[in-house]
Amino acid sequence: MRRSPAVAGQFYHGVSSKLIQQVENYVDKNAQREKVIAVVVPHAGLIYSGPVAGAVYSVIEFPVTFVLLGPNHTGLGPPISLMESGEWEMPTGVFPVDEKLSTRITLNAPIVTKDIQGHLFEHSLEVQLPFIAYFSKQSKIVPIVVFSASVEECKILGEGIAKSVMDAGYSIVIAASSDMSHYVSDDIARRKDKKAIEKILSLDPEGLYEIVRKEKISMCGYLPVTAMLFAAKALGARYSRLVKYSTSAEVSGDYDHVVGYAGILLK
């Protein structure tokens, strides 16, 4: 199956030439690149989150395959949905699903369900693809979206991904997609997001899961990021860095109702 874009012309320009120009506003083609295990990247409309996503994709070495982990905003499909085969079409390219890796993940993480419905209208992974396409026409993807999961299930998913990555024999980066606080004041967003970011930088998946729930942080992708942290730890991650943080107020001028965006790398 070839998945068509769900949010082209809404979250990003739907015309190839305009999309390339749009992405170029947010990337640094001359940045020094680092080999990473995983990243956290946002997924709002590019006008808002593009500077943060672009900052992350500008500084990482591109792998053969990205494992894309994101939240399921639509509620369609099973709790954890993996699209095991096919292609994702974008205005600037077509991305094949890495079937070898997707099969490994379904074997090593049995809580994952092979599914298409969860991906058809979901934007959290799709919004990563303009940046990946800009820097690489060869990268494959494994798309996984999470609607609900306990911390134990996040661990099963993360460690199953890690085992699959270790057995693959080629370069893979795990990209966990999440926006941070939603529709609170800029001050509250920055204060609450700092608590979640500190747990990510400390490579503390259980701590992230707990602080988000305890502090009622409206971080939509905390489950994918929690799973990513379990995977990164299993893959030997020892270092993390906040590449960039911003809120939508920097574009909209509305400091009373913002969304936060964080870009983080782990290696």
N, C-alpha and C positions, 0 to 999 in steps of 0.2 A: 504494500500500500504506500502511496505517496501522500503525505500529510500536507495540505495547503496551509498557507499562513492564515492565522486567525485574527491577528491584530495589525496587519500591514495597513498603512494609511491612517492608523489611529495612534498606536504607541511609537511608530516610526514611519518615515516616508515609505510609501508603497512602490515608488519608482526607483529602479536600480541606481541611476545616476545621482538622483537626489539623496538616496540613502547613503551612498558612498561619501558624498559631501557632508552629510549630517554626521556620520561617524568620524570623519576627519576633524571635526570641531572638538572632539572629545579625546583624541588619542595623541600620544607622543611617539612618532615614528623613530625618533633617535634615542629613546630611553634604553638604558642598559637592562638586559633581560636576565632573569634568575630562574633556575630550575626549581619548581615547586611541586609539592604533593597535592595541595588543594587550595582553593580560594573561596571566599565569600563575595558574592556580587549581587547588586540590586536588580530589580526588574520593572521599574515604573516606566512611564513614557520617557523616551530618550532626552527630551527637553529638561526633565527633572533629574533623572538618575544617570544620564549619559556621562557626565564628568567623572562620577565615581567608578562606574563600570569601565569606562575607557582608561582610567588611571591604572586599574588592575590588569586589564588585558595588554596594556602597553609594556608591562614590566615582567611578564612571564614568558618562559620558553614554551612554545606550542608543542603539544604532544601529538601522537598518532590519533588518540581518542580522548574526548572529554566525556566523563560520566557526569551528566547533568541531573542534579537533584533539586527539585523545587516543590513548593506547596501546591496543592490542588485547590484552587479557589472555587471551581465550579461544582464540586461535590459529585461529579459523574465518575463512574467506575468504582473499583475496589479501594480499600484503605491505602494500599501501596501498589501503584500501577507502573509497570515497565513495558514500554513498546519494544518488542524483541527484534523486529525486522522492518524493512521498508526504507523510506526516505522522507526527509523533511525538506520541503521546498521553501525558498526565500527569494525575494527580489534580486539578491546578489549571489545566489548559489543554491546548490542542492546538497544536502548532507545525508550520506548513507548511515544507517544504523549499523553499529559494529555487532554483527550477529554472534561472532565468536565470544565476545566479552559478555554480551547480554545473556547468552545461554549459560555461561559460567556463573553469572550472578544469580540467576534463577535457581541454579543447583545449590549454590553456597548460601543463599538467603531464602529459604523456603517460604517465608512470609510474603514474598513478592508475588504478585499475580501478573501474568502476561495479559496485557490489555491495551486497547486502543482508545476506548471511550474517554478515559481520564485525560487524554492528551489533545483531543480534537479541538477544543476551544480554550485551552489553558495557555496563558501568556507568559508564565514565569520562566519557562525554558526558552521559548521562542525569542524573547527579547535579548537573549545572550548571542543569538546567531548573527546579527549584523556585525558584531565585533569580531567573532570568530572568522566569519567570511572575509572580513577586511584584511586580516593578517594571514589567513591560511585557506586555501582552496582544497586542501587534502584531508583535513581533520574529519574523523568520524565522530559519532555521538552515540551515547546510550542514555535515552531519556527515561527518568524515573520521577514520578510525582507522588507526594505523600498527603493524604487527606487526614488520617488519624493514626496515631501510634503511641504506645507507652514508651517509657525510657528503655525498657528491656527490648522492645521491638526495634527501637532505633539502634540499639547495640547489635542486635542480630543482623539488621540491614547493613550497618556500617562495617562490621567485621566480615560479613559475607562479601561485600564489595572489595574490602582490603585483600582477602584471600584470592579473589578473582584477579585483582590487579597484580598481585605477586606472581601468579601462575601464568600471566599473559605473555610475558617476554618482550613487551614493547612499551613505549612511554604512554602514560595515562595521567591525566589531571582530573581531580574531582572538583567540580564547580557547584557549590551550594548556593542556591538563589534565594534571597530574602530581602525584603524591605524591613525597616526597623519600626519605630513607633508610628502609629497612624492617628491623624486627626486630633492631636493634642497641641498645646502651645509649644513654641520652639524651646522654651526653657525646660518644660517637662520632658519633651522628647530627648533633649540632650542629656538630661540627668538620668532618665531611665535607660536610654540606649547605652550610656557609659557602663552601667552595671552589666548589661548583656555582653557588650564588647569585651569587658574585662574577663569574663568567663571564657569567651572564645580565645582570647590572647593567652589565657592560662591553660589552654587545651583541656578544658574541664567540661565534658559533655553533660554529665549529671548535674553539675552546677548551673549550666546554661538552662537546662530543662526546668530545674527547680526555681531559679530566679525569675524566669519569664512567667511562670505560673504564680509564684508568690507575690511578685510586684505588679502582676497584671500588665505586663509589657505587651503591647499589641504588635509584636514582631511576627509577621505572617509565616515566615519560613523557619521558625525555630526548630521544628522537627527535622527538616532536611539538614539544617546546620548541625544539630545534635548528632544525627547519623554520620555526617561528614567528619565530625570530630572523633567519633569512635574509629572510623576508617583511618583517618590521618594518624592517630596514635598507634594503631596496629601496624601502620606502614612506617613507623619510626619518626614521625614528626617531632622536632625538638624546638622549633623556632617559629614565631608568628610575628606579623607586623601589620598594624593598621596603615593601609596605604592612603586612604582618604575617607573623610566623613563629611556629610553635608545634610541639610534639610531642604525641603521644597521651598521654604521661605526665601532662599537665596535667588530663586527664579521668580516666584509669584509675588513676593513682597508681603504675603499674608503670614504673620508670625503667630497668629492665634490658632490656626488649624494647619499643621504641617505633617509631612511624612519624612522619616529619617532614612538615610542611605549610608551603608558602610561597605567599604572595600577592604578585604583582609586577605593576606597570603600566609600559607603555612608551608614549612619545608623542614 
